[in-house]
Every structure is written in C-alpha cells, then in structure tokens.
Amino acid sequence: MDKFFTPNSADVVKARKEGRDQGRQKTLNEMCMKDLRNKVCKDIARFFYHGGIPFHLLTLDSFHVMCESIGQFGPGLKPDFMYEARVPPLKKEVEDTKKAMAKHKQEWAQKGCSILSDLWPDSTVQKDIVNFLVNSTKGSDFIRSMDVSDVVKDGNLVFKILDDLVEEVGEENVVEVVTHNAFNYVKAGKK
C-alpha cells in the first residue's frame, strides 16, 4: 500500500523547507528516533569523509530528496547499483535536457537570443578553452566547450567557429554575439 500512498520525495522536502510540516504533532516513533538519527548523521558524515565530498552538498535540495527517497524505501535498500545510478539516470537527464532545450529553441525563434563565448586560458595544461552559451529570456544554455589553442591567434578561424555556431543556433534567431575582447575576436566580430 505504501507504494501507492507514499508522498513524492521532492514535495516532502519542499513542505519541510516551507515549514508546512511544523504544525503537526510529533509521533511517539519520531520522539524515540533520536539515537537512530544520530547514527544516521554519523554514517552520512563518515561517507562524506571517506569520499572527500564537500559538506556544502548537504544543503542541496537533491541531497534532501535522495534522503527522503531512501527513507520512504525503508530498510533493505541494497547499495550495489553502480550501473543503475550512473547509466539510466544519466540517459534520462540527457533526454530531459533535450526537452528543455527544445523549449528554449522555440523561445530563441520567437524572441531572439545572444551567443556568448567566454575564453579562458588553462595554465595547468597550456590550453585556451572557450565556452559557448546561448542566452535568451529562458536563461543561458551551455552549448559546448572547445580547445581553441591553435585557433585563438587567427581571426579568420575564430570567425569560422562563431559563424558555425550562429548557423547551428539559427542565423535568424541571433540578435548579437558577445565575445572575448582580444584582438582576433574583435577582428572576427567585424567580419
């Protein structure tokens, strides 16, 4: 029966954050769970220590939703799901991202968008990396990163990369292209 009547984990966490669960009376079970809660907190902390995981991740809503889901599952959840945790959820996230991008692309066509490129030198590996994003009223979408170490010195090649991205986004959708202010980017902008 719990399978059909268990509340959505994200909704439970949201209600807890908004204080909507504070008016209810504590159950006897909840009052007796203090020692068990201390053990759980200790085990979670130990997991963070062993994995070298930053503690600020404990503040993420996704961590709280995960804990709620584990609690709703109850005892006996076997943590031998390396494949289950990596492959199917990642494929689902990719699909969800593609759906969100489709909505954003519709917005680009209706209201226009800006292409943003951010060049940053990675001194540890002696490479120049550029991130490409598209910004619209829906927000900013990461498109790709590229190693432009061989390209960055040539304004014609920089222009070619930016032109290809404009074509990919849709020339009719692009209102502006915002780039790094280096000489070759300025040269590409004039083209």
DAURDA-V588951 format. One record per residue. N is the residue number from 1. SS is DSSP state (H for helix, E for strand, L for the rest). Layout:
n=N ss=SS
n=N ss=SS
This chain:
n=1 ss=L
n=2 ss=H
n=3 ss=H
n=4 ss=H
n=5 ss=H
n=6 ss=L
n=7 ss=L
n=8 ss=L
n=9 ss=H
n=10 ss=H
n=11 ss=H
n=12 ss=H
n=13 ss=H
n=14 ss=H
n=15 ss=H
n=16 ss=H
n=17 ss=H
n=18 ss=H
n=19 ss=L
n=20 ss=L
n=21 ss=L
n=22 ss=L
n=23 ss=L
n=24 ss=L
n=25 ss=L
n=26 ss=L
n=27 ss=L
n=28 ss=H
n=29 ss=H
n=30 ss=H
n=31 ss=H
n=32 ss=L
n=33 ss=L
n=34 ss=H
n=35 ss=H
n=36 ss=H
n=37 ss=H
n=38 ss=H
n=39 ss=H
n=40 ss=H
n=41 ss=H
n=42 ss=H
n=43 ss=H
n=44 ss=H
n=45 ss=H
n=46 ss=H
n=47 ss=H
n=48 ss=H
n=49 ss=H
n=50 ss=H
n=51 ss=H
n=52 ss=L
n=53 ss=L
n=54 ss=L
n=55 ss=H
n=56 ss=H
n=57 ss=H
n=58 ss=H
n=59 ss=H
n=60 ss=L
n=61 ss=H
n=62 ss=H
n=63 ss=H
n=64 ss=H
n=65 ss=H
n=66 ss=H
n=67 ss=H
n=68 ss=H
n=69 ss=H
n=70 ss=H
n=71 ss=H
n=72 ss=H
n=73 ss=H
n=74 ss=L
n=75 ss=L
n=76 ss=L
n=77 ss=L
n=78 ss=L
n=79 ss=L
n=80 ss=L
n=81 ss=L
n=82 ss=H
n=83 ss=H
n=84 ss=H
n=85 ss=H
n=86 ss=H
n=87 ss=H
n=88 ss=H
n=89 ss=H
n=90 ss=H
n=91 ss=H
n=92 ss=H
n=93 ss=H
n=94 ss=H
n=95 ss=H
n=96 ss=H
n=97 ss=H
n=98 ss=H
n=99 ss=H
n=100 ss=H
n=101 ss=H
n=102 ss=H
n=103 ss=H
n=104 ss=H
n=105 ss=H
n=106 ss=H
n=107 ss=H
n=108 ss=H
n=109 ss=H
n=110 ss=H
n=111 ss=H
n=112 ss=L
n=113 ss=E
n=114 ss=E
n=115 ss=E
n=116 ss=E
n=117 ss=E
n=118 ss=E
n=119 ss=E
n=120 ss=E
n=121 ss=E
n=122 ss=E
n=123 ss=L
n=124 ss=L
n=125 ss=L
n=126 ss=L
n=127 ss=E
n=128 ss=E
n=129 ss=E
n=130 ss=E
n=131 ss=E
n=132 ss=E
n=133 ss=E
n=134 ss=E
n=135 ss=E
n=136 ss=E
n=137 ss=L
n=138 ss=L
n=139 ss=E
n=140 ss=E
n=141 ss=E
n=142 ss=E
n=143 ss=E
n=144 ss=E
n=145 ss=E
n=146 ss=E
n=147 ss=E
n=148 ss=L
n=149 ss=L
n=150 ss=L
n=151 ss=L
n=152 ss=L
n=153 ss=L
n=154 ss=L
n=155 ss=H
n=156 ss=H
n=157 ss=H
n=158 ss=H
n=159 ss=H
n=160 ss=H
n=161 ss=H
n=162 ss=H
n=163 ss=H
n=164 ss=H
n=165 ss=H
n=166 ss=H
n=167 ss=H
n=168 ss=H
n=169 ss=H
n=170 ss=L
n=171 ss=H
n=172 ss=H
n=173 ss=H
n=174 ss=E
n=175 ss=E
n=176 ss=E
n=177 ss=E
n=178 ss=E
n=179 ss=L
n=180 ss=L
n=181 ss=L
n=182 ss=L
n=183 ss=H
n=184 ss=H
n=185 ss=H
n=186 ss=H
n=187 ss=H
n=188 ss=H
n=189 ss=H
n=190 ss=H
n=191 ss=L
